[in-house]
Amino acid sequence: MTTFTSHAFRSAQPNAPLAKLRTALLLLLALPFLAFADEWEYRVGSTATSKFTEHWKGTATYQSRYKEGGDHYRRHIDLGLFYGGITKHIDLTGNFRATERKDFETGKWNDADFYYMNATYRHKIKDTGVSHRLRFEYEEFDWDYDVLYYRIALSPPYEFEPLRENLILDPYTIKPFASYEVALDTNEDVLSHTYLLGLSYLFSDKVVGNLTYEFADNRGDHNPPNVNILSFDLKFLF
């Protein structure tokens, strides 16, 4: 789950003290020591986003996932079409995801296809950006099932811009965000609760990196045990 939309990078006032930047980084780096589960997973991905018109844009994402110990067990390509501006606050997306999962007993990669749609409502509470996302997902794999996700994400109006003299590279901006997501199957059984904290690195107006920690409280027959997830995604905007 890693795709957070641009609301995570909007209003804020730059030039916060370097001490606040260090505090934010230390808090995120300390999360592994406060982990809620014994299992770990690591995800690395990149996303290209291109705007076609005022309202339409497309996305292409590649991501690899690794189990604790470095075992590569999943990879996927995700293609999405985004329409923004149905109303002032509502966006829609439709996505296709081609996934491969590794069977460690045979060493073979098995295919799985996902189809999903998102409806996102955005607003603000004071200066904090808030988004509510509903996702309906269908998976074709060894079992076929539908899942409904609801996610609420918060984007506080804070940014941390390191001082130029303290950096080898040009200054960049860092912004925090957080989210909570619940997943339900078609029988209205809870499959998972996911809690996420992250930092967005705005290297430029065309390159954004997201570093996140998630705790997935998984339930149901098809889900793995509870797991801590560290992710990094690099997004290119065209």
TORGULUM-609651 format. One line per field, with one value per residue (C-alpha): residue in one letter; x, y, z. Coordinates in Angstrom, 2 decimals. Each point is the difference from the previous one (the first is absolute). Layout:
r <- A,...
x <- X,...
y <- Y,...
z <- Z,...
This chain:
r <- M,T,T,F,T,S,H,A,F,R,S,A,Q,P,N,A,P,L,A,K,L,R,T,A,L,L,L,L,L,A,L,P,F,L,A,F,A,D,E,W,E,Y,R,V,G,S,T,A,T,S,K,F,T,E,H,W,K,G,T,A,T,Y,Q,S,R,Y,K,E,G,G,D,H,Y,R,R,H,I,D,L,G,L,F,Y,G,G,I,T,K,H,I,D,L,T,G,N,F,R,A,T,E,R,K,D,F,E,T,G,K,W,N,D,A,D,F,Y,Y,M,N,A,T,Y,R,H,K,I,K,D,T,G,V,S,H,R,L,R,F,E,Y,E,E,F,D,W,D,Y,D,V,L,Y,Y,R,I,A,L,S,P,P,Y,E,F,E,P,L,R,E,N,L,I,L,D,P,Y,T,I,K,P,F,A,S,Y,E,V,A,L,D,T,N,E,D,V,L,S,H,T,Y,L,L,G,L,S,Y,L,F,S,D,K,V,V,G,N,L,T,Y,E,F,A,D,N,R,G,D,H,N,P,P,N,V,N,I,L,S,F,D,L,K,F,L,F
x <- 0.00,1.99,-1.31,-0.84,-1.33,1.25,-2.16,2.87,2.19,-2.27,-0.30,2.75,2.51,3.66,3.20,-0.72,3.02,2.45,-0.62,-3.59,1.26,2.33,-2.82,-2.28,2.68,0.93,-3.64,-0.41,3.30,-0.95,-3.22,1.65,0.94,-3.63,-1.32,-3.32,0.69,2.86,-0.15,1.57,-0.52,1.86,-1.36,1.81,-1.73,-0.13,-2.91,-0.29,-2.93,-0.97,-2.75,-1.93,-2.53,-1.19,-1.98,1.60,3.32,1.56,2.31,2.36,1.56,2.47,0.55,1.97,-0.70,2.43,-0.50,2.21,3.38,-0.20,-2.11,-1.63,-3.57,-2.17,0.24,-2.60,-0.67,-2.95,-1.64,-2.52,-2.24,-0.93,-2.84,-0.01,-2.63,-3.32,-0.78,2.39,0.95,-0.56,2.42,-0.40,2.62,-0.11,2.98,1.26,2.81,1.93,1.62,2.42,0.38,2.76,-0.73,3.03,-0.64,0.24,1.91,-2.59,-1.70,-3.81,-2.05,-2.81,-1.99,-1.71,-2.64,-1.01,-1.73,0.55,-2.32,1.73,-1.56,2.38,-0.53,1.77,-0.47,1.63,3.36,0.17,-0.78,-2.39,-0.92,-2.52,0.54,-2.28,1.59,-1.79,2.44,-0.40,2.82,0.43,2.31,-0.35,-3.13,-2.23,-1.28,-1.09,1.30,-1.24,2.54,-0.62,2.97,0.23,3.25,1.25,2.50,1.07,1.08,3.64,3.11,3.66,2.49,3.66,2.35,2.12,3.26,-0.82,-0.48,2.28,-2.94,-2.43,-2.67,-3.07,-3.24,-1.38,-3.69,-1.64,-3.25,-1.99,-2.87,-2.25,-1.65,-2.47,-0.67,-3.31,-0.92,-3.42,-1.26,0.83,2.72,2.99,3.14,2.48,0.65,3.01,1.65,2.55,2.45,2.17,2.16,-0.12,3.29,-0.57,3.31,-1.48,-3.36,0.51,1.48,-1.59,1.06,-2.21,1.50,-2.63,-0.48,-3.19,-1.40,-2.42,-2.32,-1.02,-2.92,-1.77,1.15,1.73,2.14,3.50,0.65,0.22,2.93,2.10,0.61,2.74,-0.48,1.74,-1.60,1.51,-2.53,0.77,-2.47,-0.19
y <- 0.00,2.65,2.38,3.39,2.79,3.56,1.24,-1.18,2.76,3.02,2.98,0.64,2.63,-0.80,0.89,-1.90,-0.40,-2.76,-1.39,-0.84,-1.81,-2.11,-0.77,-1.18,-2.23,-1.47,-0.79,-1.88,-1.84,-0.95,-1.68,-3.39,-0.14,0.64,-2.58,-1.65,-3.32,-2.49,-0.38,2.54,0.83,2.45,1.68,2.03,1.61,2.81,1.82,2.14,2.42,1.94,2.59,-0.17,2.80,2.19,-2.89,-3.18,-1.62,-3.45,-1.90,-2.95,-1.67,-2.82,-1.44,-2.89,-1.48,-1.92,-2.09,0.29,-1.38,1.41,-2.68,1.56,-1.29,2.42,2.54,1.89,2.54,2.33,2.15,2.64,2.64,2.96,2.49,2.98,2.66,-1.84,2.55,2.34,-2.71,-3.40,-2.04,-3.40,-2.54,-3.36,-2.37,-3.31,-1.78,-2.97,-1.85,-2.89,-1.90,-2.47,-3.54,-0.74,-3.75,-0.22,3.22,0.97,3.36,-0.13,2.67,1.96,2.89,2.73,2.48,2.86,3.37,2.87,2.85,2.67,2.95,2.74,2.89,1.88,0.27,3.31,-0.31,-3.82,-1.73,-2.95,-2.60,-2.85,-2.78,-2.91,-2.78,-2.96,-2.75,-3.29,-2.57,-2.92,-2.57,-3.48,1.45,2.76,2.54,3.60,2.42,3.44,2.38,3.23,2.27,3.34,1.94,3.13,2.53,2.42,3.47,-0.49,-0.05,-0.27,1.67,-0.60,2.95,0.10,0.20,-3.28,-1.99,-1.21,-0.10,2.82,0.48,-2.19,0.05,-2.72,-0.31,-2.52,-1.88,-2.78,-2.33,-2.76,-2.60,-2.83,-2.80,-1.91,-2.97,-0.47,-1.75,3.16,-1.83,2.13,-1.18,2.55,3.28,1.94,2.95,2.09,2.81,1.53,2.81,1.48,1.28,2.75,-0.02,2.26,0.79,-3.10,-2.55,-1.13,-2.85,-1.63,-1.85,-1.78,-2.37,-2.11,-2.39,-2.44,-1.70,-2.84,-2.37,-2.56,-3.17,1.64,2.52,-0.48,0.47,3.49,1.76,3.18,1.55,2.45,1.53,2.44,1.31,2.48,1.93,1.87,2.65,0.82
z <- 0.00,-0.70,-2.22,1.67,-2.10,-0.24,2.90,2.19,-1.36,-0.07,2.33,2.49,1.01,-0.77,1.80,3.22,2.27,-0.75,3.49,-0.97,-3.08,2.11,2.42,-2.80,-1.49,3.37,0.76,-3.27,0.39,3.57,-1.12,-0.65,3.68,0.92,-2.46,0.72,-1.77,-0.23,-3.80,-2.35,-3.65,-2.24,-3.13,-2.65,-2.97,-2.51,-1.61,-3.13,-0.19,-3.12,-0.28,-3.29,0.53,2.83,1.48,-1.36,0.84,-0.20,2.35,-0.41,3.06,0.54,3.48,1.50,3.44,2.20,3.09,3.05,-0.99,-3.52,-1.72,-3.06,0.07,-1.99,-2.83,-1.97,-2.72,0.59,-2.70,1.03,-1.53,2.21,-0.41,2.32,0.39,-0.14,2.65,1.77,2.50,-1.69,-2.19,-1.67,-1.13,-1.73,0.14,-1.33,1.89,-1.42,2.90,0.36,3.28,0.68,1.19,2.17,-0.09,-3.80,-0.72,-2.64,-0.37,-0.15,-1.74,1.64,-1.47,1.99,-1.15,2.28,0.08,2.44,0.93,2.10,1.81,1.15,2.39,2.81,3.73,0.83,-1.83,-0.01,-3.27,0.39,-2.60,0.15,-2.53,-0.90,-2.06,-1.53,-1.03,-1.82,-0.15,-2.38,1.57,1.52,1.59,-1.36,2.47,0.40,2.62,1.00,1.57,1.87,0.73,1.77,-0.48,1.75,-1.34,2.76,-1.17,0.92,-2.13,0.84,-2.31,0.94,-0.14,-3.13,1.94,1.76,-3.20,-2.75,-2.42,-0.66,2.67,-0.13,1.95,2.27,0.94,2.38,-0.58,1.65,-0.85,1.31,-2.24,0.61,-2.51,-0.20,-2.18,-1.62,3.14,1.97,1.91,0.99,-1.83,1.32,1.78,-1.32,1.76,-1.90,0.78,-2.69,-1.28,-3.50,-1.41,-2.56,-1.85,-2.70,-1.56,-2.21,2.42,3.28,2.30,2.65,2.98,2.13,2.91,0.15,2.55,-1.64,2.49,-2.31,0.39,-2.17,-1.73,-2.97,1.88,1.44,3.74,1.47,-1.61,0.17,-3.42,-1.01,-3.45,-2.31,-3.18,-2.44,-2.08,-3.23,-1.18,-3.70
